[in-house]
Amino acid sequence: RDLSERINEQMDKLDRQIKDLQQEVKGESRKDRSKREEALKQAEDKRRELRDAYYQVERSSEDEFRQVRRQTNRLVDELEESLEKLEKDVKDKVKN
């Protein structure tokens, strides 16, 4: 299913960002560290949501699939936007 592939792609992106966020930054201020840790928590929460959506897609019947697909597409779209913002924030923090 195309939707399953789309979810897997987003989970892979999230995994990379989580890995980046887990790395400590030398000379990082408490404020920046707190922001990084909050971003990490949000990324981990989003990944859990995505994993749950993946299981719903895989286990849904044909009758349920339409509704599940609509909800999951919405979640993936929101996640893509969040990832873009998070990726920018991570890159900015790594540069500094």
Secondary structure, 3 states (H helix, E strand, C coil): CHHHHHHHHHHHHHHHHHHHHHCCCCCCCHHHHHHHHHHHHHHHHHHHHHHHHHHHHHHCCHHHHHHHHHHHHHHHHHHHHHHHHHHHHHHHHHHC
